[in-house]
Amino acid sequence: MIELVLVVCLLSQPDECSVERPAFQEPYHNVVSCTRNGYISAVQWQMSHPRYSVRRWRCEPPST
């Protein structure tokens, strides 16, 4: 399984960034599906968190 990882920053303090692993989504089956659909999930996350900006996103195996 592969999950989406977002690097998000506060709009009011762009140097204050953190890593988010959206819990609203199921893990992707492979890197291709994550890469193909990750942008949509990143936009959905940003729309539900208006104080943040998604700086980067990537696909990687789940952290343990």
VENPEVEN-V469224 format. One record per residue. RES is the residue in one small letter. SS is DSSP state (@ for helix, = for strand, . for the rest). Layout:
# VENPEVEN-V469224
[[RES	SS] [RES	SS]]
This chain:
# VENPEVEN-V469224
[[m	.] [i	=] [e	=] [l	=] [v	=] [l	=] [v	=] [v	=] [c	=] [l	=] [l	.] [s	.] [q	.] [p	.] [d	.] [e	.] [c	=] [s	=] [v	=] [e	=] [r	.] [p	.] [a	.] [f	.] [q	.] [e	.] [p	.] [y	=] [h	.] [n	.] [v	@] [v	@] [s	@] [c	@] [t	@] [r	@] [n	@] [g	@] [y	@] [i	@] [s	@] [a	@] [v	@] [q	@] [w	@] [q	@] [m	@] [s	@] [h	.] [p	.] [r	.] [y	=] [s	=] [v	=] [r	=] [r	=] [w	=] [r	=] [c	=] [e	=] [p	=] [p	.] [s	.] [t	.]]
